[in-house]
Amino acid sequence: MSTATTGTDDTLHAALEDQFGLADRVVDEATLAASVARFKERGIVMPTFAQLADPALMPAGDLAGDADPQGPDARNLWRVHWFNDKAGNRVEVPDHVVLPSSLTGIPSPVVVLFGNRFPMITAHKVLAAYACLAPRLVTGQFDPTRHRAIWPSTGNYARGGVAISRLMGCRGVAILPEGMSKERFDWLDRWCENPAEDVIKTVGTESNVKEIYDACNELAKDPGNFIFNQFAEFGNHLAHYTVTGAALATVFEHVKAASGRELRLALMTSATGSAGTIAAGEYLKDRYGTKVLAAEALECPTLLENGFGEHNIQGIGDKHVPLIHNIMNHDLVAAISDVATDQLEVLFTTEVGKRFLATKGVPTEVVDQLVDFGLSSICNVLSAISAAKVLDLGADDVVVTVATDGSQMYPSEIAKIVARDFGGEFTELDAAEVWGRHLADVPTSATVELTEKDRNRIFNLGYYTWVEQQGTPFELFQQRRSQDFWRGLRGYVARWDAMIEDFNARVAAS
């Protein structure tokens, strides 16, 4: 075999550092020195992963200060965590909503964390972007003075990458399919240094991830471009394991204490996308024995049926299995129709829909928060309901998930859906029909408990993307089948945190 699939120890080590983003040493001192100088010049200080997981560990005083949470201010790095309210103020418990049975139709409480509390992009993907760039910077791999940071995505990660790039003194380039929501491109036009060059639109929509990879491979031929592939950067996995996992645990403990009952954290659900967020489920499994469900689009069932078709659940790219997806440690897969997510987005955000929900006994305080659910957020909730039914969960069994972004990113999509599905006007009758079709009896036919054979089939599917197309050494690809590999990753977080602290000290002393 060629060194594209197998190789020497040097080949494997290079792949760990270059493709996986798993350097734990200073690779290039000159590059590191250039980064220190840039950060000194611009007064940038970086938080550690531990501080983002628990903001109480941050230095005394509010390092975010009076920075506009939605502005390109480097102090917003200290808001890249779940403990913000909508105004950017620190809260003790991450903002969340507990969905009642009057909405879900199941006895189990469904707890949803709000991703639109994150700064700048009002979506939690800014955390993944920081987690991918920071280790590359403190290990001397990325030079903000000469590299363009390339952010391949189906939308929010690219926006997060552009935001983090500006805050960390470098130029960011977004790569995303041309069919994504207008609001994503409007945001990029405002934030990119040169939108004509820094926003690269690939063909297709949510399901056209290979086309994004192809564009990245072409850009990678220029040594001035540095590709931050969220599907292969293990900083993405480790950030969500460490930061999002801890946030979900904090909220669960809060809900449990408020209930006065001995609740059990039974299940965590997440649409796969880059497979970053779902790593939080592994943290919860380690701590509580929680089961983990991966959700995907019924119109493109990659995990269930090896991938075909396309869909509109924006934010969950598919037709591949990300390198950072630990499918061997997951318990269920659910496929959710984009017809349901599209039409429920209308129900949750229109005045007609809100009035109808009130007639079904959904509390006003819950109805008012449904505007914070974007398309993939609704997918996560529907998968939680379906799985709770499959697992026969009860009133003391809590299900947790996240709302990746809110409806604020989809006004143009909502208008399209109303025109396409409801003849240009969403009526009370439409609201009743959407409720009956998508919430009154959430289907379980495409929710599957995984067997070992299922997990291995899905794992093997990744071979074609990563070994054959992207050149991942076969030995490293295979190592990911064992949980020893994933447990071994945990030590990188402490090492990176030490390197971040050393980097900050060098900036302060220079």
DODO-695314 format. One record per residue (C-alpha): x, y, z; residue number from 1. Coordinates in Angstrom, 2 decimals. Layout:
       u       v       w   n
       X       Y       Z NUM
...
***
This chain:
       u       v       w   n
    0.00    0.00    0.00   1
    0.99    3.62   -0.51   2
    1.75    6.05    2.27   3
   -1.67    7.54    1.59   4
   -3.12    4.67    3.59   5
   -0.24    3.25    5.60   6
    3.11    4.60    6.57   7
    5.95    5.01    8.99   8
    5.68    6.33   12.50   9
    6.77    9.71   11.09  10
    3.88    9.62    8.63  11
    1.38    8.82   11.36  12
    2.76   11.52   13.66  13
    2.58   14.07   10.86  14
   -1.04   13.15   10.17  15
   -1.94   13.51   13.85  16
   -0.47   17.02   13.91  17
   -1.43   18.19   10.42  18
   -4.82   16.62    9.63  19
   -6.13   15.81   13.12  20
   -4.86   19.04   14.72  21
   -3.38   17.07   17.61  22
   -0.01   18.75   18.18  23
    1.02   18.99   21.83  24
    4.34   20.75   21.27  25
    5.69   23.88   19.66  26
    6.09   22.86   16.03  27
    7.68   26.10   14.80  28
    9.16   28.64   17.24  29
    9.41   31.40   14.62  30
    5.72   31.06   13.80  31
    4.87   31.14   17.49  32
    6.96   34.29   17.96  33
    5.10   36.00   15.10  34
    1.79   35.14   16.76  35
    2.97   36.49   20.11  36
    3.96   39.76   18.44  37
    0.60   40.07   16.68  38
   -1.32   39.43   19.90  39
    0.84   41.94   21.78  40
    0.21   44.54   19.10  41
   -3.55   44.09   19.31  42
   -3.94   43.39   23.02  43
   -5.44   39.91   22.58  44
   -5.70   37.51   25.51  45
   -7.01   33.96   25.08  46
   -9.16   31.93   27.47  47
   -8.37   28.29   28.24  48
  -10.74   25.42   27.56  49
  -11.16   24.99   31.32  50
  -12.25   28.63   31.65  51
  -14.77   28.29   28.83  52
  -16.17   25.16   30.50  53
  -16.44   27.00   33.82  54
  -16.30   30.81   33.51  55
  -15.93   31.03   37.30  56
  -12.29   30.08   36.65  57
  -11.70   33.23   34.61  58
   -9.54   35.96   36.20  59
  -11.26   38.36   38.55  60
  -13.06   41.12   36.74  61
  -15.04   40.90   33.53  62
  -12.48   40.53   30.75  63
  -15.22   41.02   28.17  64
  -15.78   44.48   29.65  65
  -18.09   46.72   27.68  66
  -17.38   45.00   24.37  67
  -20.41   44.80   22.08  68
  -21.29   41.07   22.09  69
  -22.07   41.28   18.38  70
  -19.02   43.29   17.42  71
  -15.47   42.40   16.26  72
  -13.86   43.03   19.62  73
  -11.12   40.63   20.82  74
  -12.58   40.77   24.33  75
  -15.49   38.70   23.00  76
  -13.18   35.69   23.13  77
  -14.14   35.66   26.82  78
  -17.79   35.17   25.83  79
  -17.19   32.04   23.75  80
  -19.07   29.85   26.21  81
  -22.62   28.83   27.16  82
  -22.92   31.10   30.22  83
  -24.28   34.21   28.46  84
  -27.70   35.76   28.31  85
  -28.96   37.47   25.14  86
  -27.30   40.74   26.15  87
  -23.93   39.05   26.64  88
  -24.03   39.16   30.43  89
  -22.59   36.28   32.47  90
  -25.17   33.90   34.00  91
  -24.67   31.16   36.56  92
  -26.71   28.58   34.64  93
  -26.73   28.49   30.82  94
  -29.95   29.79   29.26  95
  -32.29   26.92   28.45  96
  -35.90   25.89   28.16  97
  -37.62   22.78   29.53  98
  -40.15   21.60   26.98  99
  -43.32   20.24   28.64 100
  -45.46   17.31   27.60 101
  -48.12   19.73   26.30 102
  -45.68   20.47   23.46 103
  -43.77   17.22   23.10 104
  -46.45   14.63   23.83 105
  -44.07   12.60   26.02 106
  -43.72   12.48   29.82 107
  -39.96   13.08   29.77 108
  -38.72   16.66   30.15 109
  -36.75   17.77   27.08 110
  -34.13   20.36   28.06 111
  -32.72   22.57   25.31 112
  -29.67   24.86   25.65 113
  -29.73   28.04   23.56 114
  -26.83   28.40   21.15 115
  -27.86   31.89   20.07 116
  -26.40   33.26   23.32 117
  -22.92   32.92   21.87 118
  -21.37   36.20   20.71 119
  -20.97   37.65   17.21 120
  -22.72   34.91   15.21 121
  -25.53   34.03   17.67 122
  -24.72   30.34   17.17 123
  -22.58   27.91   19.13 124
  -20.29   27.11   16.18 125
  -18.09   30.01   17.24 126
  -16.90   27.70   20.03 127
  -15.78   25.08   17.53 128
  -13.95   27.70   15.49 129
  -12.03   28.95   18.53 130
  -11.25   25.38   19.59 131
   -9.77   24.61   16.18 132
   -7.69   27.79   15.81 133
   -6.33   28.25   19.35 134
   -4.34   24.96   19.50 135
   -2.90   25.54   16.03 136
   -1.75   28.99   17.11 137
   -0.14   28.13   20.46 138
    1.67   25.14   18.94 139
    3.27   27.37   16.30 140
    1.45   25.85   13.32 141
   -0.68   28.85   12.33 142
    0.75   32.31   11.72 143
   -1.88   35.11   11.80 144
    0.55   37.45   10.05 145
    0.88   35.33    6.89 146
   -1.81   32.62    6.82 147
   -5.39   32.96    5.63 148
   -7.66   30.85    7.83 149
   -9.96   28.76    5.60 150
  -13.24   27.69    7.21 151
  -15.20   24.97    5.31 152
  -18.81   24.70    6.45 153
  -22.47   24.57    5.59 154
  -22.89   27.92    7.28 155
  -22.41   28.64   10.97 156
  -18.90   27.24   11.39 157
  -17.70   29.40    8.51 158
  -19.27   32.43   10.18 159
  -17.72   31.45   13.50 160
  -14.35   31.05   11.83 161
  -14.51   34.46   10.19 162
  -15.48   36.01   13.56 163
  -12.69   34.26   15.47 164
  -10.20   35.16   12.72 165
  -10.96   38.86   13.10 166
  -10.70   38.67   16.87 167
   -7.38   36.83   16.67 168
   -5.75   39.16   14.18 169
   -5.91   37.20   10.95 170
   -7.87   36.98    7.71 171
  -10.68   34.43    7.53 172
  -12.18   32.84    4.41 173
  -15.59   31.15    4.42 174
  -16.40   28.19    2.17 175
  -20.04   27.13    2.07 176
  -22.68   25.91   -0.41 177
  -24.38   28.58   -2.46 178
  -27.83   27.30   -1.43 179
  -27.54   28.21    2.25 180
  -29.77   30.88    3.84 181
  -29.48   34.47    2.66 182
  -28.90   35.61    6.25 183
  -25.65   33.64    6.41 184
  -24.27   35.42    3.36 185
  -25.50   38.82    4.56 186
  -23.56   38.31    7.78 187
  -20.42   37.26    5.90 188
  -20.64   40.30    3.66 189
  -20.51   42.50    6.75 190
  -17.68   40.66    8.51 191
  -15.28   39.54    5.79 192
  -12.33   41.77    4.91 193
  -12.98   41.31    1.19 194
  -16.24   39.38    0.59 195
  -15.56   39.01   -3.13 196
  -12.46   36.95   -2.29 197
  -13.21   35.70    1.20 198
  -16.63   34.12    0.64 199
  -16.35   31.07   -1.60 200
  -19.64   29.53   -2.69 201
  -19.59   25.88   -3.71 202
  -22.35   24.16   -5.68 203
  -25.33   22.63   -3.95 204
  -26.83   22.82   -0.50 205
  -26.59   21.10    2.86 206
  -25.79   17.68    1.43 207
  -22.90   18.74   -0.81 208
  -19.98   18.44    1.60 209
  -17.56   16.77   -0.82 210
  -17.67   19.87   -2.99 211
  -16.48   21.84    0.05 212
  -13.61   19.39    0.53 213
  -12.66   19.73   -3.13 214
  -12.49   23.52   -2.81 215
  -10.32   23.17    0.31 216
   -7.94   20.78   -1.43 217
   -7.49   23.28   -4.22 218
   -6.86   26.16   -1.80 219
   -4.42   24.04    0.22 220
   -2.02   24.10   -2.75 221
   -1.20   27.68   -1.69 222
    1.01   27.54    1.45 223
   -0.52   30.84    2.53 224
   -3.86   29.11    3.13 225
   -4.46   27.11    6.31 226
   -7.47   24.78    6.23 227
   -9.47   24.38    9.44 228
  -11.60   21.38    8.49 229
  -14.14   21.05   11.30 230
  -14.91   17.49   10.21 231
  -11.33   16.39   10.96 232
  -10.06   18.88   13.58 233
  -10.17   17.12   16.94 234
  -10.19   20.45   18.74 235
  -13.84   20.58   17.66 236
  -14.56   17.24   19.36 237
  -12.60   18.10   22.50 238
  -14.19   21.53   22.94 239
  -17.67   20.12   22.92 240
  -16.69   17.20   25.15 241
  -15.14   19.62   27.65 242
  -17.20   22.81   27.31 243
  -20.62   21.81   25.98 244
  -20.66   18.62   28.02 245
  -20.02   20.58   31.23 246
  -22.71   23.14   30.30 247
  -25.30   20.41   29.75 248
  -24.37   18.82   33.06 249
  -24.75   22.18   34.85 250
  -28.21   22.66   33.39 251
  -29.26   19.09   34.21 252
  -28.18   19.49   37.84 253
  -30.13   22.77   37.98 254
  -33.28   21.16   36.55 255
  -32.88   18.21   38.88 256
  -32.53   20.41   41.96 257
  -35.55   22.51   40.94 258
  -37.70   19.41   40.46 259
  -37.09   17.99   43.92 260
  -37.01   14.53   42.34 261
  -34.27   12.04   41.62 262
  -34.13   12.66   37.90 263
  -31.96   10.61   35.55 264
  -30.08   12.06   32.58 265
  -31.21    9.38   30.17 266
  -30.42   10.69   26.71 267
  -28.59   13.37   24.75 268
  -29.50   14.02   21.12 269
  -27.67   15.98   18.45 270
  -27.74   16.25   14.70 271
  -24.35   15.08   13.54 272
  -23.15   17.83   11.16 273
  -19.44   18.02   11.88 274
  -19.97   15.61   14.83 275
  -18.56   18.22   17.19 276
  -21.59   18.93   19.37 277
  -22.43   15.28   19.82 278
  -19.12   14.80   21.67 279
  -20.87   16.44   24.62 280
  -22.95   13.28   24.82 281
  -19.79   11.29   25.48 282
  -18.99   13.54   28.43 283
  -22.48   12.89   29.77 284
  -22.13    9.15   29.13 285
  -18.88    9.15   31.12 286
  -20.48   11.08   33.98 287
  -24.09    9.83   34.05 288
  -24.28    6.76   31.81 289
  -26.35    8.82   29.35 290
  -27.28    7.31   25.99 291
  -26.30    9.26   22.88 292
  -28.37    9.72   19.72 293
  -27.14   11.01   16.36 294
  -29.82   12.74   14.28 295
  -29.81   13.25   10.53 296
  -32.18   14.21    7.72 297
  -34.67   11.63    6.49 298
  -34.21   13.02    2.99 299
  -30.49   12.17    3.12 300
  -30.08    9.27    5.59 301
  -26.32    8.84    5.64 302
  -25.91    6.92    8.90 303
  -29.00    4.80    8.34 304
  -28.77    4.18    4.60 305
  -25.31    5.32    3.46 306
  -26.38    8.71    2.07 307
  -28.40    9.94   -0.87 308
  -30.65   12.87   -1.69 309
  -30.61   16.38   -0.23 310
  -32.46   18.36    2.44 311
  -32.96   21.75    4.08 312
  -32.06   21.13    7.72 313
  -29.33   23.74    7.50 314
  -26.30   23.06    9.67 315
  -26.11   19.25    9.44 316
  -24.05   18.46    6.35 317
  -24.06   14.80    5.40 318
  -23.23   12.11    2.79 319
  -20.14   11.41    4.84 320
  -19.07   10.38    8.35 321
  -16.79   12.99    9.96 322
  -13.37   11.85   11.10 323
  -14.15   13.19   14.58 324
  -17.41   11.23   14.87 325
  -17.06    8.53   17.53 326
  -19.95    6.48   16.21 327
  -18.70    3.37   18.02 328
  -19.77    4.99   21.30 329
  -23.27    6.01   20.23 330
  -26.53    4.26   20.92 331
  -29.22    5.44   18.50 332
  -29.73    7.13   15.15 333
  -32.86    9.05   14.17 334
  -33.79   10.44   10.77 335
  -36.00   13.55   10.84 336
  -37.81   14.95    7.81 337
  -36.99   18.46    6.64 338
  -40.69   18.88    5.91 339
  -41.25   18.70    9.67 340
  -38.42   21.10   10.54 341
  -39.44   23.56    7.82 342
  -43.10   23.67    8.78 343
  -42.52   23.69   12.53 344
  -40.18   26.66   12.07 345
  -43.19   28.51   10.68 346
  -45.45   27.29   13.49 347
  -42.96   28.38   16.16 348
  -42.23   31.85   14.77 349
  -45.52   33.25   13.40 350
  -48.19   34.94   15.48 351
  -50.79   32.52   14.11 352
  -48.63   29.60   15.17 353
  -47.97   31.00   18.63 354
  -51.67   31.56   19.25 355
  -52.40   27.99   18.21 356
  -49.75   26.60   20.55 357
  -51.37   28.48   23.42 358
  -54.66   26.72   22.68 359
  -52.87   23.38   23.09 360
  -51.82   24.31   26.62 361
  -48.20   25.18   25.89 362
  -47.15   27.75   28.53 363
  -46.60   31.28   27.27 364
  -43.03   31.37   28.59 365
  -42.23   28.30   26.47 366
  -44.00   29.60   23.36 367
  -42.05   32.84   23.60 368
  -38.74   30.94   23.56 369
  -39.45   28.81   20.50 370
  -38.23   31.69   18.34 371
  -34.76   30.65   19.52 372
  -35.02   27.37   17.60 373
  -33.47   27.20   14.15 374
  -33.99   24.36   11.68 375
  -31.39   21.99   13.14 376
  -32.60   22.86   16.65 377
  -36.06   21.58   15.77 378
  -34.46   18.46   14.31 379
  -32.71   17.87   17.64 380
  -35.97   18.25   19.55 381
  -37.92   15.92   17.26 382
  -35.20   13.27   17.55 383
  -35.39   13.62   21.35 384
  -39.15   13.03   21.31 385
  -38.90   10.08   18.94 386
  -36.10    8.40   20.90 387
  -37.87    8.91   24.23 388
  -40.80    6.98   22.78 389
  -38.55    4.22   21.43 390
  -36.77    3.89   24.78 391
  -40.04    4.18   26.74 392
  -38.64    6.96   28.91 393
  -40.72    8.24   31.81 394
  -41.30   11.46   33.71 395
  -38.06   11.13   35.68 396
  -35.95   10.55   32.56 397
  -34.46   13.79   31.25 398
  -33.46   14.28   27.62 399
  -31.03   17.09   26.76 400
  -30.10   18.71   23.47 401
  -28.99   22.06   22.06 402
  -30.52   24.72   19.85 403
  -27.56   25.39   17.57 404
  -28.97   28.70   16.39 405
  -32.27   30.55   16.38 406
  -34.89   31.51   13.84 407
  -33.11   34.85   13.42 408
  -30.93   33.12   10.82 409
  -33.90   31.99    8.72 410
  -36.41   34.78    7.85 411
  -35.77   34.24    4.15 412
  -36.25   30.49    4.54 413
  -39.49   30.99    6.49 414
  -40.80   33.21    3.69 415
  -39.92   30.52    1.13 416
  -41.64   27.82    3.19 417
  -44.81   29.87    3.62 418
  -44.92   30.55   -0.13 419
  -44.16   26.95   -1.10 420
  -46.20   24.98    1.45 421
  -49.01   27.34    2.46 422
  -49.79   29.38   -0.62 423
  -48.25   32.55    0.78 424
  -50.31   32.74    3.99 425
  -50.05   30.63    7.14 426
  -53.53   30.26    8.62 427
  -55.03   28.80   11.80 428
  -56.04   25.73    9.81 429
  -52.44   25.38    8.61 430
  -51.23   25.62   12.20 431
  -53.57   22.84   13.28 432
  -52.49   20.64   10.38 433
  -48.77   21.22   11.07 434
  -49.32   20.35   14.72 435
  -51.22   17.20   13.83 436
  -48.71   16.13   11.20 437
  -45.45   16.82   13.03 438
  -46.01   17.10   16.80 439
  -49.21   15.28   17.81 440
  -47.61   11.92   17.10 441
  -43.87   12.19   16.34 442
  -42.97    9.06   14.34 443
  -40.51    6.44   15.54 444
  -40.17    4.49   12.29 445
  -36.77    6.02   11.45 446
  -35.31    5.91   14.97 447
  -33.05    2.90   15.45 448
  -31.16    1.49   18.42 449
  -27.71    0.63   17.09 450
  -26.23   -2.84   17.25 451
  -22.50   -3.45   17.13 452
  -22.92   -4.43   13.48 453
  -24.67   -1.11   12.80 454
  -21.85    0.86   14.44 455
  -19.19   -0.95   12.45 456
  -21.12   -0.44    9.18 457
  -21.34    3.32    9.81 458
  -17.71    3.48   10.91 459
  -16.60    1.69    7.74 460
  -18.54    4.15    5.60 461
  -16.05    6.82    6.62 462
  -13.22    4.92    4.91 463
  -14.18    6.24    1.50 464
  -14.04    9.87    2.55 465
  -11.01    9.82    4.78 466
   -8.63    7.13    3.57 467
   -9.42    7.00   -0.14 468
  -10.26   10.69   -0.76 469
   -8.48   12.69    1.96 470
   -5.39   10.54    2.50 471
   -5.81    9.68    6.18 472
   -3.36    6.90    7.11 473
   -5.31    3.68    7.45 474
   -3.75    2.87   10.84 475
   -5.03    6.13   12.31 476
   -8.42    5.66   10.74 477
   -8.65    2.23   12.36 478
   -7.44    3.38   15.77 479
  -10.62    5.45   16.01 480
  -12.63    2.23   16.24 481
  -11.38    1.70   19.81 482
  -12.53    3.77   22.77 483
   -8.93    3.77   24.00 484
   -8.17    6.22   21.19 485
  -10.93    8.61   22.26 486
  -10.08    8.39   25.95 487
   -6.49    9.15   25.04 488
   -7.55   12.43   23.48 489
   -8.66   13.92   26.80 490
   -5.11   14.76   27.85 491
   -4.71   17.23   24.99 492
   -7.04   19.71   26.65 493
   -4.86   20.15   29.73 494
   -1.75   20.38   27.57 495
   -3.31   23.02   25.29 496
   -4.51   24.98   28.32 497
   -0.96   25.05   29.69 498
    0.28   26.24   26.31 499
   -2.42   28.94   26.14 500
   -1.37   30.19   29.57 501
    2.28   30.20   28.51 502
    1.36   32.02   25.30 503
   -0.58   34.68   27.21 504
    2.38   35.11   29.58 505
    4.74   35.62   26.62 506
    2.37   38.22   25.15 507
    2.21   40.08   28.48 508
    6.00   39.98   28.91 509
    6.95   41.00   25.39 510
***
